[in-house]
């Protein structure tokens, strides 16, 4: 028996997925697998983290990831991606955030806070004004009425939002998080400035790519000026908007090259927006299973050839062999450094430990195959939300949920959370 055990150990530990990674600021990830950001929608009253978020992230910490990234933490109380989003600003009580950070770091993982502003992607039901780079509305067939038409931000308002990003990052470090991820993807505010589809400005914040990227670059400079050198600053960037005339892969390459001059510790590549949700997966194109699982990897490898920081890619990975291929298949030793797991971590929180021990090498995730692909994608996301709620209550995932019932339950919860949010805003006013 000892000889058999010794023979197995190298096989389980030789995987490149479980090598440590040194980041540019000198800190380390204990392995190359990250729990990527997912919208948890689990804030307590007052838009602060409570017992559910602590339980959820302690569970994920037990799962062995080298890096945990929170879902959206919003920089302003009037600009939420959902009614149960967490908000962290200058006057927020830091105590619940310290408890959240302690839970996420409990097993030696880096724990980063994703900081964000939704811009025009804010639900009308929340009762707040929508703002963006320009006054371009969200256009989703059958759903556009759920979003208010935004107005264009003034220069003073842009500078104030840059300062809010920096303040939230500073407070995240104060709470005990080890880094932040600035969300510049998925059609949120910074992505709205980057994309020519939503940025029609003719001042120094619009027009050329350099001007459209100014909001992102100024935010990074402001954040870095307010945090310590050992605090990680990362960016989530679209590889493309996947819409004609939008932010594209050549734009992304240029931005990543510039980020290499700004003390950025990691760039995560994703893609899409509410209007073109590529981040939900592209599994209807007839491509191979492996190709569908890692649909941003090929571009990430290309970007990594010239990047001055590690590149992380997230998008559909659910099996260890695909993950290892994404890490191993490199040119000249340069390639994807970190792989983000999202829905796989919702349906199997121990996926990373299992892979390291050679067990359950593929996560079985239920797919919703309705004719309406957009509605099917939303239903798939809601099924993942259900798993997050179960985990936050100390329960195990339930892969047998019915999509239609999950959608109905989600709508009811959203209405209740919207009422709680609006009451909180009224009380603050």
C-alpha positions in Angstrom: 0.0 0.0 0.0 2.7 2.6 0.8 4.2 2.0 -2.7 0.9 2.6 -4.3 0.3 5.8 -2.4 3.7 7.1 -3.2 3.1 6.4 -6.9 -0.1 8.4 -6.9 1.1 11.5 -5.1 3.2 12.9 -8.0 0.3 12.3 -10.4 -2.0 14.3 -8.3 0.4 17.1 -7.4 2.2 17.5 -10.7 -0.7 19.4 -12.3 0.2 23.0 -13.3 -3.1 24.0 -11.8 -1.7 23.6 -8.3 1.5 25.5 -8.7 1.8 28.8 -6.8 2.0 32.1 -8.7 3.9 35.2 -7.7 2.1 38.4 -8.6 3.9 41.6 -9.6 3.6 43.2 -6.2 5.4 40.2 -4.6 2.4 38.4 -3.1 1.4 34.9 -4.0 -1.6 32.8 -5.0 -1.3 29.3 -3.6 -2.6 27.8 -6.9 -3.8 28.8 -10.3 -7.5 28.3 -9.7 -9.8 31.2 -8.7 -13.4 31.5 -7.7 -14.4 34.1 -10.2 -17.0 36.8 -9.3 -20.6 36.0 -9.4 -23.5 38.3 -8.3 -24.5 36.8 -5.0 -27.5 39.1 -4.2 -27.2 38.3 -0.5 -26.6 41.7 1.2 -28.3 42.3 4.5 -30.5 45.4 5.1 -28.3 48.4 4.7 -26.5 46.8 1.8 -23.8 45.2 4.0 -22.5 41.7 4.2 -24.0 39.5 6.8 -24.0 35.9 8.0 -25.0 34.5 4.7 -22.1 36.0 2.8 -19.7 35.0 5.5 -21.0 31.4 5.4 -20.8 31.3 1.6 -17.2 32.5 1.4 -16.0 30.4 4.3 -17.4 27.5 2.4 -15.5 28.5 -0.8 -12.4 29.1 1.2 -12.6 25.5 2.5 -12.8 24.5 -1.2 -9.1 25.3 -1.8 -9.1 28.1 -4.3 -5.9 30.2 -4.6 -8.0 33.3 -5.1 -11.6 34.3 -4.2 -13.2 37.3 -5.8 -16.4 38.7 -4.5 -19.4 39.6 -6.7 -20.2 43.3 -7.3 -19.5 45.6 -4.4 -20.9 48.9 -5.4 -19.1 52.2 -4.9 -22.3 54.4 -4.5 -25.6 53.7 -2.7 -27.7 55.0 -5.6 -26.1 52.8 -8.3 -26.6 49.1 -7.7 -26.6 46.2 -10.1 -29.4 44.6 -8.1 -31.4 45.4 -4.9 -29.4 43.0 -2.7 -25.9 44.3 -3.8 -23.3 45.2 -1.2 -22.3 48.9 -1.0 -19.0 50.1 0.5 -18.3 53.8 0.7 -16.6 56.4 3.0 -19.2 56.3 5.8 -20.0 52.5 5.8 -19.6 50.6 9.0 -16.5 48.5 8.4 -17.1 45.8 11.0 -19.3 43.5 8.8 -16.7 43.8 6.0 -13.9 42.8 8.4 -15.9 39.6 9.3 -16.5 38.9 5.6 -12.8 39.3 4.8 -11.8 37.0 7.7 -14.1 34.3 6.4 -12.7 34.5 2.8 -9.1 34.4 4.0 -9.6 31.7 6.6 -7.8 29.0 4.6 -5.0 31.0 3.1 -6.6 32.2 -0.1 -6.2 35.7 -1.4 -9.5 37.5 -1.1 -10.3 40.3 -3.5 -13.3 42.7 -3.6 -14.7 43.4 -7.0 -15.7 47.1 -7.1 -18.1 48.4 -9.6 -20.6 51.0 -10.8 -23.4 49.8 -13.1 -23.9 53.0 -15.1 -26.9 52.5 -17.3 -27.3 48.9 -16.3 -29.4 49.8 -13.2 -32.9 48.5 -12.8 -35.7 51.1 -13.1 -37.5 49.5 -10.2 -34.8 50.7 -7.8 -36.0 54.2 -8.4 -32.6 55.8 -9.0 -31.3 57.9 -11.9 -29.2 56.1 -14.5 -26.0 57.6 -15.7 -23.5 56.6 -18.3 -20.8 57.9 -20.6 -23.6 59.1 -23.0 -27.4 58.9 -23.1 -27.6 55.6 -24.9 -30.3 53.3 -23.5 -30.0 49.5 -22.8 -31.6 47.7 -25.7 -32.7 44.1 -24.9 -35.7 42.7 -26.8 -38.7 42.5 -24.4 -36.7 43.8 -21.5 -35.5 47.4 -22.4 -38.3 48.9 -20.3 -36.7 47.5 -17.1 -33.9 50.0 -17.5 -34.1 53.8 -17.4 -32.7 56.0 -20.1 -29.3 57.3 -18.8 -28.0 60.8 -18.9 -24.4 61.6 -19.7 -22.1 62.3 -16.7 -20.5 65.6 -16.4 -16.7 65.9 -16.0 -17.0 66.8 -12.3 -19.2 63.7 -11.8 -16.7 61.5 -13.6 -13.9 62.7 -11.3 -16.1 62.2 -8.3 -16.8 58.6 -9.3 -13.0 58.0 -9.8 -12.6 59.1 -6.2 -15.4 56.8 -5.1 -13.6 53.8 -6.6 -10.4 54.8 -4.8 -12.3 55.2 -1.5 -13.9 51.8 -1.8 -10.6 50.2 -2.5 -9.0 51.9 0.5 -11.8 50.7 2.7 -11.5 47.2 1.4 -7.9 47.1 2.5 -8.9 48.6 5.8 -11.4 45.7 6.2 -8.7 43.0 5.5 -9.2 42.1 1.9 -6.0 41.5 0.1 -6.9 43.2 -3.2 -9.6 44.7 -5.4 -10.8 43.9 -8.9 -11.9 47.0 -10.8 -14.8 45.8 -13.0 -14.4 47.2 -16.5 -16.3 44.5 -18.3 -19.8 43.1 -18.9 -21.3 46.5 -20.0 -21.0 48.2 -16.6 -19.9 51.9 -16.3 -16.2 51.7 -17.1 -17.0 49.4 -20.0 -19.6 51.9 -21.2 -16.8 54.4 -21.4 -14.5 52.0 -23.2 -17.1 51.0 -25.8 -17.8 53.3 -28.8 -21.3 51.9 -28.8 -22.1 53.6 -25.5 -19.5 56.4 -25.5 -20.4 59.1 -28.0 -18.6 61.9 -26.1 -16.6 64.6 -27.8 -14.5 65.7 -24.8 -11.4 64.2 -23.3 -13.4 61.2 -22.0 -14.6 60.1 -25.5 -13.6 59.7 -29.1 -10.3 58.0 -29.4 -9.5 54.7 -27.6 -7.1 56.6 -25.4 -9.8 59.0 -24.3 -12.4 56.2 -23.9 -9.9 54.4 -21.6 -9.2 57.5 -19.6 -11.8 56.7 -16.9 -10.3 53.2 -16.3 -6.7 54.6 -16.3 -7.6 57.4 -13.9 -9.4 55.0 -11.6 -6.4 52.7 -11.5 -4.0 55.6 -10.6 -6.4 56.8 -7.9 -6.8 53.4 -6.4 -3.1 52.7 -6.4 -2.4 56.0 -4.7 -4.8 55.1 -1.8 -3.6 51.5 -1.0 -0.4 49.9 0.0 2.1 48.3 -2.4 1.3 44.8 -1.2 -2.4 45.3 -1.8 -3.4 43.8 -5.1 -5.0 45.9 -7.8 -6.5 44.0 -10.7 -8.9 44.7 -13.6 -11.7 42.7 -15.2 -11.7 43.6 -18.9 -13.8 42.6 -21.9 -12.0 40.8 -24.6 -14.8 42.2 -26.8 -18.4 43.4 -26.5 -19.5 40.9 -29.1 -21.6 43.6 -30.8 -20.8 45.1 -34.2 -18.9 48.4 -33.7 -18.2 47.8 -30.1 -15.0 47.4 -28.0 -13.1 44.7 -29.8 -10.1 42.4 -29.3 -7.6 44.9 -30.8 -8.9 47.5 -28.3 -8.5 45.0 -25.5 -4.8 44.3 -26.4 -4.0 48.0 -26.5 -5.6 48.5 -23.1 -3.8 45.5 -21.5 -0.5 46.8 -22.9 -1.1 50.2 -21.2 -2.2 48.5 -17.9 1.3 46.9 -17.8 2.7 50.4 -17.1 0.3 51.0 -14.1 1.2 48.5 -11.4 -1.7 46.2 -12.2 -1.2 42.8 -10.6 -3.6 40.7 -12.8 -6.0 41.2 -15.7 -9.0 38.9 -16.0 -10.4 38.6 -19.5 -14.1 38.0 -20.1 -16.6 39.4 -22.6 -20.1 40.6 -23.4 -22.7 42.8 -21.6 -26.4 42.6 -20.7 -27.2 43.2 -24.4 -24.8 40.5 -25.6 -24.2 38.1 -22.6 -21.2 36.1 -23.9 -20.1 35.6 -20.3 -23.1 33.2 -19.8 -21.5 30.9 -22.4 -21.7 30.1 -26.1 -22.7 26.5 -26.2 -25.1 26.6 -29.2 -22.5 27.0 -31.9 -21.8 23.3 -32.5 -18.2 23.5 -31.2 -16.5 20.8 -29.3 -17.1 20.4 -25.6 -13.6 21.5 -24.7 -13.8 24.5 -26.9 -17.1 25.6 -25.4 -15.7 25.2 -21.9 -12.9 27.7 -22.4 -14.1 30.1 -25.0 -11.9 33.1 -23.9 -8.7 31.1 -23.5 -7.4 31.4 -27.1 -7.5 35.2 -27.0 -6.1 35.3 -23.5 -3.1 33.3 -24.6 -2.6 35.8 -27.4 -2.8 38.8 -25.0 -0.4 37.1 -22.6 2.4 37.1 -25.1 3.0 40.9 -24.5 1.3 41.4 -21.1 3.4 42.6 -18.2 1.1 40.9 -15.6 -0.5 37.5 -15.2 -3.6 36.9 -17.3 -6.7 35.2 -15.9 -9.5 33.8 -18.0 -13.0 32.9 -16.9 -15.7 31.3 -19.0 -17.4 28.0 -18.8 -14.6 25.8 -17.5 -15.9 22.8 -15.6 -13.5 19.9 -16.2 -9.9 19.4 -15.0 -8.5 18.2 -18.3 -9.8 21.4 -20.1 -8.4 23.5 -17.3 -5.0 21.8 -17.5 -4.9 22.2 -21.3 -5.6 25.9 -21.0 -2.6 26.3 -18.7 -0.2 23.8 -20.4 -0.8 24.7 -24.1 1.5 27.8 -24.1 3.9 29.2 -26.6 7.3 30.0 -25.4 6.3 29.4 -21.8 3.8 32.3 -21.8 0.1 31.9 -21.5 -2.9 31.9 -19.2 -1.7 32.1 -15.6 -5.0 31.8 -13.6 -8.3 30.1 -14.5 -11.5 31.4 -13.0 -14.4 29.0 -12.1 -17.8 30.5 -11.6 -20.9 28.3 -12.0 -18.8 25.2 -11.3 -18.1 26.6 -7.9 -21.8 27.2 -7.3 -22.8 23.6 -8.1 -19.6 22.0 -6.6 -17.9 24.1 -4.0 -15.2 21.4 -3.5 -14.3 21.2 -7.1 -10.7 22.5 -6.7 -10.0 20.1 -3.8 -11.5 17.3 -5.7 -9.4 18.0 -8.8 -6.3 18.1 -6.7 -7.1 14.7 -5.2 -8.0 13.2 -8.6 -11.8 13.0 -7.9 -14.9 14.2 -9.7 -12.9 15.6 -12.6 -15.9 17.2 -14.3 -18.6 19.3 -12.7 -22.1 18.4 -13.9 -24.0 21.7 -14.4 -27.7 21.6 -15.5 -28.3 23.4 -18.8 -31.6 25.2 -19.7 -32.3 24.5 -23.3 -35.3 26.6 -24.1 -36.0 28.1 -27.6 -35.6 31.6 -26.3 -31.8 31.6 -25.8 -31.7 34.9 -23.8 -34.4 33.7 -21.4 -32.6 30.3 -21.1 -29.4 32.1 -20.2 -31.1 34.1 -17.5 -32.7 30.9 -16.1 -29.3 29.3 -16.0 -28.0 32.2 -14.0 -30.9 32.0 -11.6 -30.3 28.3 -11.0 -26.7 29.2 -10.0 -28.1 31.9 -7.7 -30.2 29.2 -6.0 -27.1 27.2 -5.3 -25.4 30.3 -3.8 -28.3 30.8 -1.5 -28.2 27.2 -0.4 -24.5 27.4 0.3 -25.0 30.6 2.2 -27.4 28.7 4.5 -25.0 25.9 5.1 -26.8 23.5 2.7 -25.5 21.5 -0.2 -26.2 22.4 -3.8 -29.3 21.0 -5.5 -28.8 20.2 -9.1 -32.3 19.1 -9.8 -34.1 22.5 -9.6 -36.8 23.4 -12.1 -35.8 26.5 -14.1 -39.4 27.9 -14.4 -40.0 27.7 -10.7 -36.6 29.2 -9.9 -37.4 32.2 -12.2 -40.7 32.8 -10.4 -39.1 32.5 -7.0 -36.4 34.9 -8.1 -38.9 37.5 -9.2 -40.7 37.4 -5.9 -37.4 37.7 -3.9 -36.3 40.6 -6.2 -39.5 42.5 -5.4 -39.0 42.1 -1.7 -35.4 43.1 -1.9 -36.3 46.1 -4.0 -38.7 47.2 -1.3 -36.1 46.8 1.4 -33.5 48.7 -0.7 -35.9 51.6 -1.3 -36.9 51.8 2.4 -33.2 51.9 3.3 -32.6 54.8 0.8 -35.6 56.7 2.2 -34.4 56.3 5.7 -30.9 57.5 4.8 -32.5 60.5 3.0 
